[in-house]
């Protein structure tokens, strides 16, 4: 039996407005100031006042296009699955969403979920996780 690859319903080109992370003001100067973004609040702050040549601040304009938001590069959106019952939810949406098996699912249940996903023609992003090969047993 030949396994057909599940293809997304639509695969628009994803355009990101910015790939670089926004870094915190003066995080390059002090070790104690981490790079994680925090909005500057000072009255004289150059970054908050948006002076030329300073770090850029995140704003709503950097948001993703609504049509391509949450899309993975292969054109699917992720759907976290903990058991087979949650996998059945994707029955009608198998060309829009790809199942991702949750971290806490055992290898025994993973195998069952992957087999059921193949029957339902649902793509699983981490299908090979925690699979032991035959020669190791």
Secondary structure, 3 states (H helix, E strand, C coil): CCCCCCCCCCCCCCCCCCCCCCCCCCCCCCCCCCCCCCCCCCCCCCCCCCCCCCCCCCCHHHCCCCCCCCECCCCCEEEEECCHHHHHHHHCCCCCEEEEECCCCCHHHHHHHHHHHHHCCCCECCCCCCCCCHHHC
